[in-house]
Amino acid sequence: MRLDENIYWRVRVLARKHKRSLNNEICFLLQEILQSSEAILIEQPQRKEKKSAE
């Protein structure tokens, strides 16, 4: 299972539990994707700096 599919189903379960609307469900999904994308973007430059330091 890909990461985005895992996030999608987690959001679906949460949405059902809290009886959220489809729009809220999409907002949560986008927030999760943005947060994970930001984490990846932050990690990559740090790795490059470590390589150049060696």
CHARMM-style PDB file with segment names, atoms N, HN, CA, C and O in Angstrom:
ATOM      1  N   MET     1       0.843  -1.205   0.000  1.00  0.00      PROA
ATOM      2  CA  MET     1       0.000   0.000   0.000  1.00  0.00      PROA
ATOM      3  C   MET     1       0.878   1.256   0.000  1.00  0.00      PROA
ATOM      4  O   MET     1       1.793   1.387   0.813  1.00  0.00      PROA
ATOM      5  N   ARG     2       0.589   2.160  -0.911  1.00  0.00      PROA
ATOM      6  HN  ARG     2      -0.154   2.053  -1.572  1.00  0.00      PROA
ATOM      7  CA  ARG     2       1.367   3.395  -0.987  1.00  0.00      PROA
ATOM      8  C   ARG     2       1.000   4.319   0.165  1.00  0.00      PROA
ATOM      9  O   ARG     2      -0.074   4.196   0.753  1.00  0.00      PROA
ATOM     10  N   LEU     3       1.898   5.244   0.483  1.00  0.00      PROA
ATOM     11  HN  LEU     3       2.771   5.344   0.005  1.00  0.00      PROA
ATOM     12  CA  LEU     3       1.691   6.176   1.594  1.00  0.00      PROA
ATOM     13  C   LEU     3       0.415   6.984   1.411  1.00  0.00      PROA
ATOM     14  O   LEU     3      -0.363   7.130   2.353  1.00  0.00      PROA
ATOM     15  N   ASP     4       0.188   7.512   0.205  1.00  0.00      PROA
ATOM     16  HN  ASP     4       0.820   7.393  -0.561  1.00  0.00      PROA
ATOM     17  CA  ASP     4      -1.001   8.336  -0.011  1.00  0.00      PROA
ATOM     18  C   ASP     4      -2.292   7.532   0.164  1.00  0.00      PROA
ATOM     19  O   ASP     4      -3.293   8.073   0.633  1.00  0.00      PROA
ATOM     20  N   GLU     5      -2.279   6.251  -0.207  1.00  0.00      PROA
ATOM     21  HN  GLU     5      -1.465   5.812  -0.589  1.00  0.00      PROA
ATOM     22  CA  GLU     5      -3.458   5.405   0.000  1.00  0.00      PROA
ATOM     23  C   GLU     5      -3.691   5.190   1.494  1.00  0.00      PROA
ATOM     24  O   GLU     5      -4.830   5.205   1.961  1.00  0.00      PROA
ATOM     25  N   ASN     6      -2.608   4.991   2.235  1.00  0.00      PROA
ATOM     26  HN  ASN     6      -1.683   4.979   1.856  1.00  0.00      PROA
ATOM     27  CA  ASN     6      -2.705   4.796   3.676  1.00  0.00      PROA
ATOM     28  C   ASN     6      -3.309   6.030   4.339  1.00  0.00      PROA
ATOM     29  O   ASN     6      -4.203   5.914   5.177  1.00  0.00      PROA
ATOM     30  N   ILE     7      -2.825   7.202   3.965  1.00  0.00      PROA
ATOM     31  HN  ILE     7      -2.099   7.296   3.284  1.00  0.00      PROA
ATOM     32  CA  ILE     7      -3.361   8.461   4.512  1.00  0.00      PROA
ATOM     33  C   ILE     7      -4.838   8.591   4.143  1.00  0.00      PROA
ATOM     34  O   ILE     7      -5.666   8.964   4.974  1.00  0.00      PROA
ATOM     35  N   TYR     8      -5.154   8.281   2.893  1.00  0.00      PROA
ATOM     36  HN  TYR     8      -4.481   7.978   2.218  1.00  0.00      PROA
ATOM     37  CA  TYR     8      -6.537   8.402   2.420  1.00  0.00      PROA
ATOM     38  C   TYR     8      -7.484   7.565   3.275  1.00  0.00      PROA
ATOM     39  O   TYR     8      -8.524   8.061   3.708  1.00  0.00      PROA
ATOM     40  N   TRP     9      -7.139   6.313   3.522  1.00  0.00      PROA
ATOM     41  HN  TRP     9      -6.294   5.910   3.171  1.00  0.00      PROA
ATOM     42  CA  TRP     9      -8.037   5.454   4.295  1.00  0.00      PROA
ATOM     43  C   TRP     9      -8.101   5.866   5.756  1.00  0.00      PROA
ATOM     44  O   TRP     9      -9.149   5.734   6.388  1.00  0.00      PROA
ATOM     45  N   ARG    10      -6.985   6.369   6.310  1.00  0.00      PROA
ATOM     46  HN  ARG    10      -6.134   6.477   5.797  1.00  0.00      PROA
ATOM     47  CA  ARG    10      -7.003   6.890   7.683  1.00  0.00      PROA
ATOM     48  C   ARG    10      -7.972   8.059   7.783  1.00  0.00      PROA
ATOM     49  O   ARG    10      -8.735   8.164   8.743  1.00  0.00      PROA
ATOM     50  N   VAL    11      -7.936   8.930   6.790  1.00  0.00      PROA
ATOM     51  HN  VAL    11      -7.316   8.844   6.010  1.00  0.00      PROA
ATOM     52  CA  VAL    11      -8.836  10.082   6.771  1.00  0.00      PROA
ATOM     53  C   VAL    11     -10.283   9.630   6.625  1.00  0.00      PROA
ATOM     54  O   VAL    11     -11.173  10.178   7.276  1.00  0.00      PROA
ATOM     55  N   ARG    12     -10.524   8.639   5.779  1.00  0.00      PROA
ATOM     56  HN  ARG    12      -9.801   8.194   5.250  1.00  0.00      PROA
ATOM     57  CA  ARG    12     -11.886   8.131   5.600  1.00  0.00      PROA
ATOM     58  C   ARG    12     -12.443   7.603   6.921  1.00  0.00      PROA
ATOM     59  O   ARG    12     -13.596   7.865   7.264  1.00  0.00      PROA
ATOM     60  N   VAL    13     -11.624   6.861   7.655  1.00  0.00      PROA
ATOM     61  HN  VAL    13     -10.687   6.648   7.377  1.00  0.00      PROA
ATOM     62  CA  VAL    13     -12.063   6.305   8.938  1.00  0.00      PROA
ATOM     63  C   VAL    13     -12.370   7.433   9.922  1.00  0.00      PROA
ATOM     64  O   VAL    13     -13.399   7.413  10.597  1.00  0.00      PROA
ATOM     65  N   LEU    14     -11.472   8.416   9.998  1.00  0.00      PROA
ATOM     66  HN  LEU    14     -10.636   8.433   9.450  1.00  0.00      PROA
ATOM     67  CA  LEU    14     -11.698   9.553  10.894  1.00  0.00      PROA
ATOM     68  C   LEU    14     -12.964  10.308  10.499  1.00  0.00      PROA
ATOM     69  O   LEU    14     -13.754  10.699  11.357  1.00  0.00      PROA
ATOM     70  N   ALA    15     -13.149  10.508   9.210  1.00  0.00      PROA
ATOM     71  HN  ALA    15     -12.507  10.191   8.513  1.00  0.00      PROA
ATOM     72  CA  ALA    15     -14.314  11.245   8.723  1.00  0.00      PROA
ATOM     73  C   ALA    15     -15.610  10.527   9.103  1.00  0.00      PROA
ATOM     74  O   ALA    15     -16.591  11.165   9.485  1.00  0.00      PROA
ATOM     75  N   ARG    16     -15.605   9.215   8.998  1.00  0.00      PROA
ATOM     76  HN  ARG    16     -14.807   8.697   8.688  1.00  0.00      PROA
ATOM     77  CA  ARG    16     -16.802   8.452   9.356  1.00  0.00      PROA
ATOM     78  C   ARG    16     -17.061   8.537  10.855  1.00  0.00      PROA
ATOM     79  O   ARG    16     -18.203   8.699  11.284  1.00  0.00      PROA
ATOM     80  N   LYS    17     -16.004   8.428  11.647  1.00  0.00      PROA
ATOM     81  HN  LYS    17     -15.076   8.296  11.298  1.00  0.00      PROA
ATOM     82  CA  LYS    17     -16.160   8.472  13.103  1.00  0.00      PROA
ATOM     83  C   LYS    17     -16.758   9.803  13.538  1.00  0.00      PROA
ATOM     84  O   LYS    17     -17.617   9.848  14.418  1.00  0.00      PROA
ATOM     85  N   HSD    18     -16.304  10.873  12.924  1.00  0.00      PROA
ATOM     86  HN  HSD    18     -15.606  10.837  12.208  1.00  0.00      PROA
ATOM     87  CA  HSD    18     -16.734  12.210  13.338  1.00  0.00      PROA
ATOM     88  C   HSD    18     -17.845  12.769  12.448  1.00  0.00      PROA
ATOM     89  O   HSD    18     -18.254  13.921  12.591  1.00  0.00      PROA
ATOM     90  N   LYS    19     -18.326  11.929  11.528  1.00  0.00      PROA
ATOM     91  HN  LYS    19     -17.994  10.993  11.412  1.00  0.00      PROA
ATOM     92  CA  LYS    19     -19.418  12.314  10.621  1.00  0.00      PROA
ATOM     93  C   LYS    19     -19.106  13.631   9.913  1.00  0.00      PROA
ATOM     94  O   LYS    19     -19.954  14.519   9.819  1.00  0.00      PROA
ATOM     95  N   ARG    20     -17.900  13.734   9.427  1.00  0.00      PROA
ATOM     96  HN  ARG    20     -17.212  13.013   9.502  1.00  0.00      PROA
ATOM     97  CA  ARG    20     -17.485  14.958   8.729  1.00  0.00      PROA
ATOM     98  C   ARG    20     -17.993  14.940   7.285  1.00  0.00      PROA
ATOM     99  O   ARG    20     -18.285  13.888   6.716  1.00  0.00      PROA
ATOM    100  N   SER    21     -18.085  16.123   6.729  1.00  0.00      PROA
ATOM    101  HN  SER    21     -17.848  16.977   7.192  1.00  0.00      PROA
ATOM    102  CA  SER    21     -18.507  16.230   5.329  1.00  0.00      PROA
ATOM    103  C   SER    21     -17.355  15.858   4.406  1.00  0.00      PROA
ATOM    104  O   SER    21     -16.206  15.773   4.839  1.00  0.00      PROA
ATOM    105  N   LEU    22     -17.663  15.638   3.143  1.00  0.00      PROA
ATOM    106  HN  LEU    22     -18.596  15.707   2.791  1.00  0.00      PROA
ATOM    107  CA  LEU    22     -16.642  15.291   2.156  1.00  0.00      PROA
ATOM    108  C   LEU    22     -15.604  16.406   2.038  1.00  0.00      PROA
ATOM    109  O   LEU    22     -14.415  16.128   1.881  1.00  0.00      PROA
ATOM    110  N   ASN    23     -16.040  17.663   2.112  1.00  0.00      PROA
ATOM    111  HN  ASN    23     -17.006  17.889   2.240  1.00  0.00      PROA
ATOM    112  CA  ASN    23     -15.105  18.788   2.015  1.00  0.00      PROA
ATOM    113  C   ASN    23     -14.089  18.758   3.149  1.00  0.00      PROA
ATOM    114  O   ASN    23     -12.899  18.977   2.921  1.00  0.00      PROA
ATOM    115  N   ASN    24     -14.544  18.490   4.365  1.00  0.00      PROA
ATOM    116  HN  ASN    24     -15.510  18.313   4.550  1.00  0.00      PROA
ATOM    117  CA  ASN    24     -13.625  18.405   5.499  1.00  0.00      PROA
ATOM    118  C   ASN    24     -12.655  17.249   5.313  1.00  0.00      PROA
ATOM    119  O   ASN    24     -11.472  17.354   5.638  1.00  0.00      PROA
ATOM    120  N   GLU    25     -13.164  16.159   4.793  1.00  0.00      PROA
ATOM    121  HN  GLU    25     -14.125  16.074   4.529  1.00  0.00      PROA
ATOM    122  CA  GLU    25     -12.342  14.973   4.540  1.00  0.00      PROA
ATOM    123  C   GLU    25     -11.206  15.326   3.583  1.00  0.00      PROA
ATOM    124  O   GLU    25     -10.055  14.953   3.812  1.00  0.00      PROA
ATOM    125  N   ILE    26     -11.532  16.039   2.518  1.00  0.00      PROA
ATOM    126  HN  ILE    26     -12.467  16.342   2.331  1.00  0.00      PROA
ATOM    127  CA  ILE    26     -10.527  16.452   1.528  1.00  0.00      PROA
ATOM    128  C   ILE    26      -9.513  17.399   2.169  1.00  0.00      PROA
ATOM    129  O   ILE    26      -8.316  17.296   1.900  1.00  0.00      PROA
ATOM    130  N   CYS    27      -9.979  18.313   3.007  1.00  0.00      PROA
ATOM    131  HN  CYS    27     -10.951  18.397   3.225  1.00  0.00      PROA
ATOM    132  CA  CYS    27      -9.070  19.251   3.686  1.00  0.00      PROA
ATOM    133  C   CYS    27      -8.068  18.499   4.557  1.00  0.00      PROA
ATOM    134  O   CYS    27      -6.876  18.805   4.535  1.00  0.00      PROA
ATOM    135  N   PHE    28      -8.538  17.529   5.313  1.00  0.00      PROA
ATOM    136  HN  PHE    28      -9.506  17.280   5.330  1.00  0.00      PROA
ATOM    137  CA  PHE    28      -7.634  16.747   6.161  1.00  0.00      PROA
ATOM    138  C   PHE    28      -6.618  15.995   5.310  1.00  0.00      PROA
ATOM    139  O   PHE    28      -5.437  15.937   5.652  1.00  0.00      PROA
ATOM    140  N   LEU    29      -7.078  15.421   4.201  1.00  0.00      PROA
ATOM    141  HN  LEU    29      -8.037  15.469   3.923  1.00  0.00      PROA
ATOM    142  CA  LEU    29      -6.193  14.670   3.311  1.00  0.00      PROA
ATOM    143  C   LEU    29      -5.105  15.581   2.751  1.00  0.00      PROA
ATOM    144  O   LEU    29      -3.933  15.204   2.719  1.00  0.00      PROA
ATOM    145  N   LEU    30      -5.489  16.780   2.311  1.00  0.00      PROA
ATOM    146  HN  LEU    30      -6.441  17.086   2.337  1.00  0.00      PROA
ATOM    147  CA  LEU    30      -4.516  17.729   1.762  1.00  0.00      PROA
ATOM    148  C   LEU    30      -3.515  18.167   2.828  1.00  0.00      PROA
ATOM    149  O   LEU    30      -2.325  18.294   2.543  1.00  0.00      PROA
ATOM    150  N   GLN    31      -3.986  18.399   4.047  1.00  0.00      PROA
ATOM    151  HN  GLN    31      -4.953  18.296   4.279  1.00  0.00      PROA
ATOM    152  CA  GLN    31      -3.088  18.798   5.136  1.00  0.00      PROA
ATOM    153  C   GLN    31      -2.048  17.717   5.399  1.00  0.00      PROA
ATOM    154  O   GLN    31      -0.867  18.017   5.571  1.00  0.00      PROA
ATOM    155  N   GLU    32      -2.483  16.458   5.432  1.00  0.00      PROA
ATOM    156  HN  GLU    32      -3.443  16.214   5.292  1.00  0.00      PROA
ATOM    157  CA  GLU    32      -1.560  15.340   5.652  1.00  0.00      PROA
ATOM    158  C   GLU    32      -0.506  15.284   4.552  1.00  0.00      PROA
ATOM    159  O   GLU    32       0.681  15.110   4.826  1.00  0.00      PROA
ATOM    160  N   ILE    33      -0.950  15.435   3.305  1.00  0.00      PROA
ATOM    161  HN  ILE    33      -1.915  15.577   3.083  1.00  0.00      PROA
ATOM    162  CA  ILE    33      -0.026  15.384   2.167  1.00  0.00      PROA
ATOM    163  C   ILE    33       0.965  16.538   2.239  1.00  0.00      PROA
ATOM    164  O   ILE    33       2.161  16.337   2.027  1.00  0.00      PROA
ATOM    165  N   LEU    34       0.488  17.735   2.535  1.00  0.00      PROA
ATOM    166  HN  LEU    34      -0.483  17.898   2.707  1.00  0.00      PROA
ATOM    167  CA  LEU    34       1.372  18.902   2.620  1.00  0.00      PROA
ATOM    168  C   LEU    34       2.395  18.723   3.730  1.00  0.00      PROA
ATOM    169  O   LEU    34       3.571  19.033   3.539  1.00  0.00      PROA
ATOM    170  N   GLN    35       1.970  18.231   4.878  1.00  0.00      PROA
ATOM    171  HN  GLN    35       1.015  17.979   5.033  1.00  0.00      PROA
ATOM    172  CA  GLN    35       2.888  18.036   6.003  1.00  0.00      PROA
ATOM    173  C   GLN    35       3.960  17.010   5.655  1.00  0.00      PROA
ATOM    174  O   GLN    35       5.133  17.220   5.961  1.00  0.00      PROA
ATOM    175  N   SER    36       3.580  15.912   5.024  1.00  0.00      PROA
ATOM    176  HN  SER    36       2.626  15.742   4.775  1.00  0.00      PROA
ATOM    177  CA  SER    36       4.563  14.887   4.668  1.00  0.00      PROA
ATOM    178  C   SER    36       5.494  15.399   3.571  1.00  0.00      PROA
ATOM    179  O   SER    36       6.679  15.066   3.567  1.00  0.00      PROA
ATOM    180  N   SER    37       4.974  16.207   2.636  1.00  0.00      PROA
ATOM    181  HN  SER    37       4.011  16.478   2.639  1.00  0.00      PROA
ATOM    182  CA  SER    37       5.806  16.778   1.569  1.00  0.00      PROA
ATOM    183  C   SER    37       6.823  17.750   2.149  1.00  0.00      PROA
ATOM    184  O   SER    37       7.985  17.750   1.741  1.00  0.00      PROA
ATOM    185  N   GLU    38       6.396  18.578   3.099  1.00  0.00      PROA
ATOM    186  HN  GLU    38       5.453  18.578   3.430  1.00  0.00      PROA
ATOM    187  CA  GLU    38       7.300  19.538   3.734  1.00  0.00      PROA
ATOM    188  C   GLU    38       8.416  18.810   4.467  1.00  0.00      PROA
ATOM    189  O   GLU    38       9.570  19.237   4.419  1.00  0.00      PROA
ATOM    190  N   ALA    39       8.090  17.729   5.137  1.00  0.00      PROA
ATOM    191  HN  ALA    39       7.153  17.382   5.176  1.00  0.00      PROA
ATOM    192  CA  ALA    39       9.097  16.958   5.870  1.00  0.00      PROA
ATOM    193  C   ALA    39      10.150  16.414   4.906  1.00  0.00      PROA
ATOM    194  O   ALA    39      11.342  16.433   5.213  1.00  0.00      PROA
ATOM    195  N   ILE    40       9.716  15.935   3.751  1.00  0.00      PROA
ATOM    196  HN  ILE    40       8.748  15.919   3.503  1.00  0.00      PROA
ATOM    197  CA  ILE    40      10.645  15.405   2.748  1.00  0.00      PROA
ATOM    198  C   ILE    40      11.525  16.527   2.205  1.00  0.00      PROA
ATOM    199  O   ILE    40      12.730  16.343   2.038  1.00  0.00      PROA
ATOM    200  N   LEU    41      10.933  17.683   1.930  1.00  0.00      PROA
ATOM    201  HN  LEU    41       9.954  17.833   2.066  1.00  0.00      PROA
ATOM    202  CA  LEU    41      11.692  18.818   1.384  1.00  0.00      PROA
ATOM    203  C   LEU    41      12.717  19.331   2.385  1.00  0.00      PROA
ATOM    204  O   LEU    41      13.802  19.761   1.996  1.00  0.00      PROA
ATOM    205  N   ILE    42      12.383  19.289   3.667  1.00  0.00      PROA
ATOM    206  HN  ILE    42      11.501  18.939   3.983  1.00  0.00      PROA
ATOM    207  CA  ILE    42      13.306  19.748   4.713  1.00  0.00      PROA
ATOM    208  C   ILE    42      14.462  18.763   4.868  1.00  0.00      PROA
ATOM    209  O   ILE    42      15.601  19.181   5.073  1.00  0.00      PROA
ATOM    210  N   GLU    43      14.188  17.473   4.775  1.00  0.00      PROA
ATOM    211  HN  GLU    43      13.262  17.134   4.609  1.00  0.00      PROA
ATOM    212  CA  GLU    43      15.222  16.450   4.960  1.00  0.00      PROA
ATOM    213  C   GLU    43      16.266  16.469   3.845  1.00  0.00      PROA
ATOM    214  O   GLU    43      17.455  16.305   4.121  1.00  0.00      PROA
ATOM    215  N   GLN    44      15.858  16.663   2.613  1.00  0.00      PROA
ATOM    216  HN  GLN    44      14.892  16.796   2.389  1.00  0.00      PROA
ATOM    217  CA  GLN    44      16.773  16.558   1.472  1.00  0.00      PROA
ATOM    218  C   GLN    44      17.941  17.554   1.511  1.00  0.00      PROA
ATOM    219  O   GLN    44      19.081  17.130   1.323  1.00  0.00      PROA
ATOM    220  N   PRO    45      17.717  18.856   1.747  1.00  0.00      PROA
ATOM    221  CA  PRO    45      18.858  19.780   1.792  1.00  0.00      PROA
ATOM    222  C   PRO    45      19.849  19.434   2.906  1.00  0.00      PROA
ATOM    223  O   PRO    45      21.054  19.622   2.734  1.00  0.00      PROA
ATOM    224  N   GLN    46      19.368  18.940   4.026  1.00  0.00      PROA
ATOM    225  HN  GLN    46      18.389  18.787   4.165  1.00  0.00      PROA
ATOM    226  CA  GLN    46      20.252  18.566   5.134  1.00  0.00      PROA
ATOM    227  C   GLN    46      21.183  17.434   4.712  1.00  0.00      PROA
ATOM    228  O   GLN    46      22.360  17.432   5.074  1.00  0.00      PROA
ATOM    229  N   ARG    47      20.670  16.483   3.955  1.00  0.00      PROA
ATOM    230  HN  ARG    47      19.715  16.485   3.661  1.00  0.00      PROA
ATOM    231  CA  ARG    47      21.489  15.366   3.472  1.00  0.00      PROA
ATOM    232  C   ARG    47      22.579  15.873   2.530  1.00  0.00      PROA
ATOM    233  O   ARG    47      23.721  15.418   2.598  1.00  0.00      PROA
ATOM    234  N   LYS    48      22.230  16.810   1.657  1.00  0.00      PROA
ATOM    235  HN  LYS    48      21.302  17.179   1.602  1.00  0.00      PROA
ATOM    236  CA  LYS    48      23.207  17.363   0.713  1.00  0.00      PROA
ATOM    237  C   LYS    48      24.323  18.092   1.458  1.00  0.00      PROA
ATOM    238  O   LYS    48      25.491  17.988   1.086  1.00  0.00      PROA
ATOM    239  N   GLU    49      23.965  18.824   2.503  1.00  0.00      PROA
ATOM    240  HN  GLU    49      23.015  18.908   2.805  1.00  0.00      PROA
ATOM    241  CA  GLU    49      24.968  19.557   3.288  1.00  0.00      PROA
ATOM    242  C   GLU    49      25.943  18.594   3.958  1.00  0.00      PROA
ATOM    243  O   GLU    49      27.146  18.853   3.998  1.00  0.00      PROA
ATOM    244  N   LYS    50      25.432  17.493   4.478  1.00  0.00      PROA
ATOM    245  HN  LYS    50      24.455  17.283   4.445  1.00  0.00      PROA
ATOM    246  CA  LYS    50      26.294  16.500   5.134  1.00  0.00      PROA
ATOM    247  C   LYS    50      27.293  15.909   4.144  1.00  0.00      PROA
ATOM    248  O   LYS    50      28.462  15.715   4.479  1.00  0.00      PROA
ATOM    249  N   LYS    51      26.835  15.621   2.923  1.00  0.00      PROA
ATOM    250  HN  LYS    51      25.886  15.779   2.650  1.00  0.00      PROA
ATOM    251  CA  LYS    51      27.715  15.046   1.897  1.00  0.00      PROA
ATOM    252  C   LYS    51      28.824  16.028   1.524  1.00  0.00      PROA
ATOM    253  O   LYS    51      29.975  15.621   1.370  1.00  0.00      PROA
ATOM    254  N   SER    52      28.500  17.305   1.376  1.00  0.00      PROA
ATOM    255  HN  SER    52      27.564  17.635   1.501  1.00  0.00      PROA
ATOM    256  CA  SER    52      29.500  18.300   0.985  1.00  0.00      PROA
ATOM    257  C   SER    52      30.486  18.564   2.130  1.00  0.00      PROA
ATOM    258  O   SER    52      31.628  18.953   1.881  1.00  0.00      PROA
ATOM    259  N   ALA    53      30.058  18.358   3.372  1.00  0.00      PROA
ATOM    260  HN  ALA    53      29.131  18.042   3.574  1.00  0.00      PROA
ATOM    261  CA  ALA    53      30.941  18.560   4.531  1.00  0.00      PROA
ATOM    262  C   ALA    53      32.010  17.469   4.597  1.00  0.00      PROA
ATOM    263  O   ALA    53      33.124  17.702   5.068  1.00  0.00      PROA
ATOM    264  N   GLU    54      31.649  16.257   4.111  1.00  0.00      PROA
ATOM    265  HN  GLU    54      30.745  16.067   3.729  1.00  0.00      PROA
ATOM    266  CA  GLU    54      32.599  15.145   4.114  1.00  0.00      PROA
ATOM    267  C   GLU    54      33.588  15.335   3.039  1.00  0.00      PROA
ATOM    268  OT1 GLU    54      34.481  14.505   2.869  1.00  0.00      PROA
TER     269      GLU     54
END
